[in-house]
């Protein structure tokens, strides 16, 4: 029986979610499988891959053939690199300790790349959010200035109206005070 390591699609339309399974090559894509090895979610950034490393390595070492996408996933997680190193141990090119040291160094380097990518994505996301907030604040200020300009009367009318009203009011007060001032001294002189 030819076994394949492949993806089994789940999820809804437009939001796929995959199980990584070992299945007979003649079985339908979403049908019967022998063993489930993990999951793959391409909807997140970076994609979330969760596999049982030991089971997957055992299946690959025993001859299960991964599909192209699964080959890329297993290469990303280091299963194929470990198989390559184990081939070197079997041929006598490496000792088991050397192979383990190379694999742990590769894992550390890979983890560094992944954390660097996550940090870059988060900083890019924060910069985009900050730029969007600044653009929104600028737009809001422009809109407020436009509304204020629309609601205020033209400058010519504003200057004439208060000055003219103030002059008229002061003239009216002066005329009212003048007769009262004239009457008061006349009344005082009569007594």
JOSUL-V694063 format. One record per backbone hydrogen bond with DSSP energy under -0.5 kcal/mol. CO is the residue of the C=O (numbers start at 1). NH is the residue of the N-H. E is the energy in kcal/mol with one decimal. If there is no record, write none. Layout:
BEGIN
co=CO nh=NH e=E
co=CO nh=NH e=E
END
This chain:
BEGIN
co=1 nh=3 e=-0.6
co=2 nh=25 e=-2.5
co=3 nh=65 e=-2.0
co=4 nh=6 e=-0.7
co=4 nh=23 e=-2.6
co=5 nh=67 e=-2.3
co=6 nh=21 e=-2.7
co=7 nh=9 e=-0.5
co=8 nh=19 e=-2.3
co=10 nh=17 e=-2.1
co=12 nh=15 e=-2.0
co=15 nh=12 e=-1.0
co=17 nh=10 e=-3.0
co=18 nh=40 e=-2.8
co=19 nh=8 e=-2.6
co=19 nh=21 e=-0.7
co=20 nh=37 e=-3.2
co=20 nh=38 e=-1.5
co=21 nh=6 e=-2.5
co=21 nh=23 e=-0.5
co=22 nh=34 e=-3.1
co=22 nh=35 e=-1.5
co=23 nh=4 e=-3.0
co=24 nh=27 e=-1.6
co=28 nh=31 e=-1.2
co=35 nh=22 e=-3.0
co=35 nh=37 e=-0.5
co=37 nh=52 e=-2.5
co=38 nh=20 e=-2.3
co=39 nh=50 e=-2.6
co=40 nh=18 e=-2.6
co=40 nh=42 e=-0.6
co=41 nh=44 e=-0.8
co=41 nh=48 e=-2.2
co=47 nh=49 e=-0.6
co=48 nh=41 e=-3.0
co=50 nh=39 e=-2.9
co=51 nh=53 e=-1.0
co=52 nh=56 e=-2.3
co=53 nh=57 e=-2.7
co=54 nh=58 e=-2.3
co=55 nh=59 e=-2.3
co=56 nh=60 e=-2.5
co=57 nh=61 e=-2.7
co=58 nh=62 e=-1.7
co=59 nh=64 e=-2.4
co=60 nh=63 e=-1.1
co=64 nh=66 e=-0.6
co=65 nh=5 e=-1.9
co=67 nh=71 e=-2.8
co=68 nh=72 e=-1.9
co=69 nh=73 e=-2.1
co=70 nh=74 e=-3.0
co=71 nh=75 e=-2.2
co=72 nh=76 e=-2.2
co=73 nh=77 e=-2.0
co=74 nh=78 e=-0.9
co=74 nh=79 e=-1.8
co=74 nh=80 e=-0.8
co=78 nh=82 e=-2.1
co=79 nh=83 e=-2.0
co=80 nh=84 e=-2.1
co=81 nh=85 e=-2.4
co=82 nh=86 e=-2.4
co=83 nh=87 e=-1.9
co=84 nh=88 e=-1.5
co=85 nh=89 e=-1.8
co=86 nh=90 e=-2.4
co=87 nh=91 e=-1.8
co=88 nh=92 e=-0.8
co=88 nh=93 e=-1.9
co=88 nh=94 e=-1.2
co=89 nh=92 e=-0.6
co=95 nh=99 e=-2.2
co=96 nh=100 e=-2.4
co=97 nh=101 e=-2.4
co=98 nh=102 e=-2.5
co=99 nh=103 e=-2.3
co=100 nh=104 e=-2.5
co=101 nh=105 e=-2.1
co=102 nh=106 e=-2.2
co=103 nh=107 e=-2.5
co=104 nh=108 e=-2.3
co=105 nh=109 e=-2.2
co=106 nh=110 e=-2.5
co=107 nh=111 e=-2.6
co=108 nh=112 e=-2.1
co=109 nh=113 e=-2.0
co=110 nh=114 e=-2.4
co=111 nh=115 e=-2.6
co=112 nh=116 e=-2.1
co=113 nh=117 e=-2.4
co=114 nh=118 e=-2.5
co=115 nh=119 e=-2.4
co=116 nh=120 e=-2.5
co=117 nh=121 e=-2.6
co=118 nh=122 e=-2.5
co=119 nh=123 e=-2.5
co=120 nh=124 e=-2.6
co=121 nh=125 e=-2.4
co=122 nh=126 e=-2.4
co=123 nh=127 e=-2.5
co=124 nh=128 e=-2.4
co=125 nh=129 e=-2.2
co=126 nh=130 e=-2.5
co=127 nh=131 e=-2.5
co=128 nh=132 e=-2.2
co=129 nh=133 e=-2.2
co=130 nh=134 e=-2.4
co=131 nh=135 e=-2.5
co=132 nh=136 e=-2.4
co=133 nh=137 e=-2.5
co=134 nh=138 e=-2.4
co=135 nh=139 e=-2.4
co=136 nh=140 e=-2.4
co=137 nh=141 e=-2.3
co=138 nh=142 e=-2.4
co=139 nh=143 e=-2.6
co=140 nh=144 e=-2.5
co=141 nh=145 e=-2.5
co=142 nh=146 e=-2.3
co=143 nh=147 e=-2.4
co=144 nh=148 e=-2.5
co=145 nh=149 e=-2.5
co=146 nh=150 e=-1.9
co=147 nh=151 e=-2.1
co=148 nh=152 e=-1.5
co=154 nh=158 e=-1.5
co=155 nh=159 e=-2.0
co=156 nh=160 e=-1.8
co=157 nh=161 e=-2.0
co=158 nh=162 e=-1.2
co=159 nh=163 e=-1.2
co=160 nh=164 e=-2.7
co=161 nh=165 e=-2.4
co=162 nh=166 e=-2.3
co=163 nh=167 e=-2.4
co=164 nh=168 e=-2.4
co=165 nh=169 e=-2.6
co=166 nh=170 e=-2.4
co=167 nh=171 e=-2.2
co=168 nh=172 e=-2.2
co=169 nh=173 e=-2.1
co=170 nh=174 e=-2.0
co=171 nh=175 e=-2.0
co=172 nh=176 e=-1.7
co=173 nh=177 e=-2.5
co=174 nh=178 e=-2.0
co=175 nh=179 e=-1.2
co=176 nh=180 e=-1.1
co=177 nh=181 e=-2.4
co=178 nh=182 e=-2.0
co=179 nh=183 e=-2.1
co=180 nh=184 e=-1.8
co=181 nh=185 e=-1.3
co=182 nh=186 e=-1.4
co=183 nh=187 e=-2.3
co=184 nh=188 e=-1.8
co=185 nh=189 e=-2.1
co=186 nh=190 e=-1.3
co=187 nh=191 e=-0.9
END
